[in-house]
Structures are given as C-alpha cells and as structure tokens.
C-alpha cells in the first residue's frame, strides 16, 4: 500500500539522575562526595532513505521512544548514555510539528539526518556541588526530560519527470511502456489512485518518472482528491502534459490543456512556470490527425509538442531522447509550493514562566524552563530543597506569587510537582 501521510509521537530519552554518594573506605572516616553524573538520554533521529517509497511503516506503529540514560553511581561512576533511535523515512518527506505548524525538516537527499527530538542531559552527581562552604553536599540533579512532540510526516515524491493530465488520457499506459512500473490500467476514470514511480533507461542514461493520478477541474480546492495528487508534482523537475489528442471521450484537447494548467497555477504559481512538454497521445485513434494541427496552431511556439501513441509506441523514442537532453538543464526542485504554505515558522522566545491562578485557589506555574528545573529538582535532602528554592527566587517566581497574594498553605503546581507554600520556609 502507498501511504504518503502519517502522524507519529516521538519521545527522546530522559537523562539519568546524578547520585548522592560519599567515599566509604577503611581508615578514611571523612570521605568526600563521589556521586557520579547520569548519562544523556538518546535522541530521536530521522534518516532519509532512498530505498523507501511510502510511509506505511508508520501506519501500524505511531509511538517511538528513545532509550533513557543510566543513573550515576558512587565512586564517581557516570551513567551510560542512552542509544539514539534512528527512524528511516523516504527521501522527500517534510516533517511538521503538529502543535505549532513549524516545518522542522525537509529531507530531500539520501542519507540526510536530522535530530527531531533531543535527549535530556544527565543530572549532576553530588561530587559536582562541593564548594569551600559545603564540603559534603547532599544535593544532586535528576535527569533532564527528553523532548517529546507529535509529528506530521508528509511525503512529496521526488521525480525527474511527472505525468499530468485528465483521467484516462494514457499516463499509466505510457509509464508502463517505458519503465518496469506496472500500474493498474483500464478504460475508466481514476484507475490510478496512487502515484506510481518508474525508472526509465535511455541508452546509458536514466531518470525517474512519476505517474500522477488524473487531475480534474477544481483540483486545487481539493476536488477529486486534488490536494492528495497535486503535492506530488511540486518537486518534479519536468512536466509531461499528456493530452488525449483524439478527443475520444468527446473532450476538447485544447480546453483540457488550459484547465489543467489553470489548476497547477492555482495550486502553486511555481508549478505554472515549470518546464513542460506537451504529449499528444492516442495518435492511433481516429480524429487525432485532425486535432493535432489545431493544437499546434493554438500553442504556437510556447511548448514543444510530441505526438505519440502509448499503445503502439509511435513517437516515444523521440520523446525520451528529448527528455534526456532537457533534464541536465533543469535544476532539482527544493521548495516549490507557495511561500506561505512552506514558510518555516519560528516560535517566539518563551517567557521563563507563566503564572495562573485556578478557581480552587491553586497556583500553576507553566513554561519550558521552570518545568525543566522542577523535573530535575532533587528534593530528598535539605540541600536539594534549598537549591530548588534559590532557583525559584532567582527566576522571580517568589515575587510573582507574592504579588498574586499567595498565603501559607496554598498549593503551587509546577508540571507534575505539587508544593505547599510556607512563608517560614522562604
């Protein structure tokens, strides 16, 4: 099955926690701190693989989690870092953050890698907190949580040549004749419901051809699965506009040509400027020889026209040799849709924290930085609690809570951490 869209959840590994430990050796009654650091959590890495043509693997498994780092130990033993999780995806996949709409990556080359979720750093052990005023610190850090997010994966086929045109004009017949692709072929509309790729060899040269399912009028608005089909043309370097020059279904080939070009332009102005060859197919059908001069007269010198018959093979050799001549002059396509649609959104810098007061009187502190400090806070010892309090004071949390009228006994929630406010402890 061909799947070109998927939604997955990724969670990088959490960092390992630092250890609180002291040397315990014979004849060393006052051994110093020797707690090791935790290991780094594994990253989630996306790797573009030209051997993949579909996102079907992500249809049956949607949750991916990297390995967490190991905890630190005594005797200054640092925890082992977690293994990165590498997910292979097809070349041509755009990766979007579902929450913000930000385009995180656009993988267009084989072997291209991107870290899509970073693992958390390991927490520091108590050996890191020794100072002139505290020779035996009982404080450490818990591991930093790894990044997590929902991703939208959208595949846009990368092909050298794309076949466009109304349904039943012979696109699938052409690609099946010039390549090893074997799409379903029948004499009715929308036989092809998914794009087909084929490698076309001409002498010592070769190129990739994509058979795009038939486009209809109104496709740029989504009619007839228009958006599903049109986006696969965006990175095609050269377009072959296939026409039923015989008008065998009672259609006017010239009108069909103008309608399809209008749909391409409405979907993306860049597509209307793409290099295009006009292929007058079905020359073996009655009426074709009468319609061909009319098409040439209407198009003048704007486009090169190649009369062919995908069934008999007439004219195909000349068409393929011309494609081989043109392709070296056409640069690869990176972004080709409208600037608004492909704009890479950058989120603005977040506040260090946001304070909310709930109806039940509880105070909630939100924000990436404050929640990270809460997750890494070591609250098992007095030293750890004091350190966390100093962090909150330095960030301005205490002043903000007092300004909101917090009182003894009120609850403060930071992420999964619930604290009780006490003026005495502050």
RABELPE-V779002 format. One record per helix or strand. SS is the DSSP state (hx for helix, st for strand). FROM is the first residue (numbers start at 0). TO is the last residue. Records with the same first field share a line. If there is no record, write none. Layout:
SS = FROM-TO + FROM-TO
This chain:
st = 4-10 + 21-21 + 24-24 + 27-27 + 32-32 + 43-48 + 62-64 + 72-72 + 76-76 + 84-89 + 92-96 + 102-106 + 112-116 + 147-154 + 160-163 + 195-201 + 204-210 + 237-243 + 275-280 + 303-306 + 353-356 + 362-365 + 410-413 + 416-419
hx = 56-59 + 125-128 + 170-177 + 218-220 + 222-229 + 252-266 + 268-271 + 287-298 + 315-326 + 367-375 + 381-394 + 396-402
